[in-house]
Every structure is written in C-alpha cells, then in structure tokens.
Amino acid sequence: MIAGGFSGGGLTKSSRKRYLKEVYYVGEETPDLPTISFTKEDTKEIVPGHDDLVVIIMILANANLHRTLVDQRSSADILFKPTFDKLGLEEKELKSYPDTFFGLGDTSIRPLGFSSLYTTFGKGLKSKTLNIDNIVVDIASSYNALIGRTTLNRLGAIVSTPHLCMKFLTHEEIATIKADSKLARKCYNESLNL
C-alpha cells in the first residue's frame, strides 16, 4: 500500500485535518452513482483461477502508456522517471512536492515533484479525460505508471480483479477497459527481479 499523495485532503496538515473532520458531517444525501455490473462476458479470454494484477493502457500526454498498474490501495498516482523522460517531459517543469512516500520498497522515497497531465481512459465516445497530478519518482519499476484510488474515485471507476477489467460511466454509457493479463504477468515477473 502506498501512503502519500493528494488523497486525504491534500498536502498541508490543515487541509488534511479539515478532510478528516468531514467524516463527522456526513449528511443524508447519497451520491448519484450508476449501477455497474460485471458479467460472464467480461471474463472472455481470462485464465480461470488467475491471480493477475489489473494492468491497462491509458493515454497520457498524448501517448499510449502501456504498463499502467491500477492499484486501489495506493493513495497516489505515480509516474516513474524513465517514463517521464520518454514522454519528453522535463524536470524543470515539475512542481514541488514536499512530502515523502512510503510503500514503494523498504525505505521512504523523496519524489522529484509532480506534474499535472491530461490522461484519457478508454477510447472514442467511451472515454473520459481527467487532469491528473502525477507524482514523479526515480525508482526502478516494471510499470510505467500507477493509478491510485484518487483518480479511480474521480473517474467513478469500479475495478474487478476476477474479471481483469475496470468500468466507469461516460456520457450515459458504461465504458470498459480490459487488462492485459500477458503484460500483467510479464510486469510482475520483472518486478520480482528488480
């Protein structure tokens, strides 16, 4: 589990305290969320009894970004430095990120900064674009990026690991992004060798 990032109220202690206090003021209103379900149709081409991670392709800074890990336990959206460089982005464009990270290895990690980048999930009419604050870290990873629960909540995404897919509402339609199980296994095996 990755602790840090923009979830939980933001970067300052005062904003985090305000966020914590909000839980005591839950009203009678319930969010207007769509009904999203998973069917047998979603399990086509999936090996029964698998234990794979959800690894997807998204469009980040106008590039198809393979090897994107969907991590519901992470409180941050992470872009790894080699990917940041391949996208042609420059460190001088990064905004300062004052905190350290925990959960990406044995020690705390000091991010290089963060970058707000437009990110598209899905294709065509069944897509949604968000401006995501990606925290850039310079550590070895078999993934290019990691999408955490902050973005998943903003997207309104429901992730099913048994179905190896993610679904979310776009303009009154449900979009489905299927994970690539071959790539997920390849990334996992590579991560064991890091």
C-alpha positions in Angstrom: 0.0 0.0 0.0 1.3 3.4 -0.9 0.8 6.2 1.6 1.2 9.8 0.5 -0.1 11.8 -2.5 -3.0 14.0 -2.9 -5.7 11.9 -1.3 -6.9 12.6 2.2 -7.2 16.3 1.8 -4.1 17.5 0.1 -0.6 18.4 1.0 -0.9 20.6 4.1 -1.6 19.5 7.6 -4.5 21.9 7.9 -6.2 20.6 4.7 -5.8 17.1 5.9 -7.4 17.9 9.3 -10.3 19.5 7.5 -10.7 16.4 5.4 -10.6 14.2 8.5 -13.3 16.3 10.2 -15.6 16.0 7.1 -16.4 12.4 8.1 -18.3 13.7 11.1 -20.6 15.8 9.0 -21.9 13.1 6.6 -25.4 14.2 5.6 -28.5 12.4 4.4 -27.5 12.9 0.7 -26.2 9.9 -1.1 -24.1 10.2 -4.2 -25.8 9.6 -7.5 -23.7 6.7 -8.7 -24.6 4.5 -11.7 -25.2 0.7 -11.4 -22.2 -1.0 -12.8 -22.0 -4.8 -13.0 -19.7 -7.4 -14.3 -20.9 -10.4 -16.4 -19.6 -13.7 -17.8 -19.0 -11.7 -21.0 -16.3 -9.8 -19.2 -14.3 -13.0 -18.4 -13.7 -13.9 -22.1 -10.0 -14.8 -22.7 -9.2 -14.9 -19.0 -7.5 -17.9 -17.5 -9.8 -19.3 -14.7 -8.3 -19.0 -11.2 -5.8 -16.4 -12.2 -4.1 -14.1 -9.7 -3.1 -11.3 -12.1 -3.0 -7.6 -11.4 -5.0 -5.1 -13.4 -2.6 -3.6 -15.9 -4.1 -1.3 -18.5 -3.3 1.1 -21.3 -4.2 4.8 -20.9 -3.3 7.9 -22.9 -1.0 10.2 -21.0 0.4 13.4 -22.6 -0.9 12.3 -26.0 1.0 8.9 -25.8 -0.4 5.4 -25.3 1.0 4.4 -22.0 1.2 0.6 -21.6 2.1 -1.0 -18.3 -0.1 1.2 -16.2 -0.9 -0.6 -12.9 -4.3 0.1 -11.4 -3.8 0.0 -7.6 -6.8 0.5 -5.4 -4.7 0.5 -2.3 -2.5 3.4 -3.4 -3.3 6.9 -2.3 -1.2 8.4 -5.1 -0.9 8.5 -8.9 2.7 7.8 -9.7 4.7 8.3 -12.9 8.1 6.6 -12.9 11.1 8.7 -14.0 12.1 6.7 -17.1 8.6 7.1 -18.4 8.6 10.8 -17.6 11.8 11.1 -19.7 10.4 9.0 -22.6 7.4 11.3 -22.8 9.8 14.2 -23.4 8.9 16.0 -20.2 11.5 18.0 -18.3 12.3 18.1 -14.6 12.3 21.9 -14.6 8.5 21.7 -15.3 7.8 19.7 -12.2 6.0 21.4 -9.3 7.4 20.9 -5.8 6.1 18.0 -3.8 7.1 18.4 -0.1 6.3 15.0 1.4 8.0 11.6 1.2 6.3 8.4 0.1 6.0 5.1 1.9 5.1 1.7 0.3 7.4 1.5 -2.8 10.1 -0.6 -1.3 11.9 -0.8 2.0 12.6 2.9 2.6 10.8 6.2 2.3 11.0 7.8 -1.2 11.5 11.5 -1.9 9.6 12.4 -5.1 11.2 14.6 -7.7 7.9 16.6 -7.8 4.6 16.4 -9.5 3.2 17.2 -12.9 -0.4 17.8 -13.9 -1.1 15.9 -17.1 -4.2 15.2 -19.2 -5.0 11.5 -19.1 -7.6 9.6 -21.1 -9.1 6.3 -20.1 -11.0 4.4 -22.8 -11.4 5.1 -26.5 -13.6 7.3 -28.6 -17.1 8.0 -27.2 -16.4 5.6 -24.4 -13.6 7.6 -22.9 -13.1 10.1 -20.2 -10.2 12.6 -19.8 -9.0 13.9 -16.5 -6.2 16.3 -15.5 -4.2 14.1 -13.0 -1.4 15.2 -10.7 1.2 12.5 -11.2 3.9 12.3 -8.6 7.2 11.6 -10.3 9.6 9.2 -8.6 13.0 8.0 -9.6 13.0 4.3 -8.7 13.2 1.1 -10.7 9.8 -0.3 -11.7 8.5 -2.8 -14.3 5.5 -0.4 -14.7 5.4 3.0 -16.4 2.7 4.5 -14.1 0.5 3.6 -11.2 -3.1 4.9 -10.9 -4.4 5.0 -7.4 -7.8 5.5 -5.7 -7.8 9.3 -6.0 -8.1 9.0 -9.8 -10.2 5.9 -9.6 -12.7 7.9 -7.5 -12.6 10.9 -9.8 -13.2 8.6 -12.7 -16.0 6.8 -10.9 -14.3 3.6 -11.8 -15.1 0.2 -10.4 -12.3 -2.4 -10.7 -12.8 -6.1 -10.7 -9.7 -8.2 -10.4 -11.5 -11.5 -11.1 -12.8 -10.0 -14.4 -9.5 -8.2 -15.0 -11.3 -5.0 -16.0 -12.3 -1.6 -15.0 -15.7 0.1 -15.7 -16.8 3.7 -15.5 -19.6 6.0 -16.7 -19.1 8.2 -19.7 -21.9 10.4 -21.1 -24.6 7.9 -20.0 -22.7 4.9 -21.2 -20.6 2.4 -19.3 -17.0 2.1 -20.6 -14.9 -1.0 -20.1 -11.1 -1.1 -20.0 -9.8 -4.7 -20.1 -6.5 -5.5 -18.5 -3.7 -7.2 -20.5 -3.1 -10.4 -18.5 0.0 -11.4 -20.5 1.5 -8.0 -19.8 0.5 -8.1 -16.2 2.3 -11.4 -15.7 5.4 -10.1 -17.6 5.5 -7.0 -15.4 5.0 -9.0 -12.2 7.8 -11.4 -13.1 10.1 -8.4 -14.0 9.3 -6.7 -10.7 10.4 -9.8 -8.8 13.8 -9.4 -10.4 14.3 -5.7 -9.5 
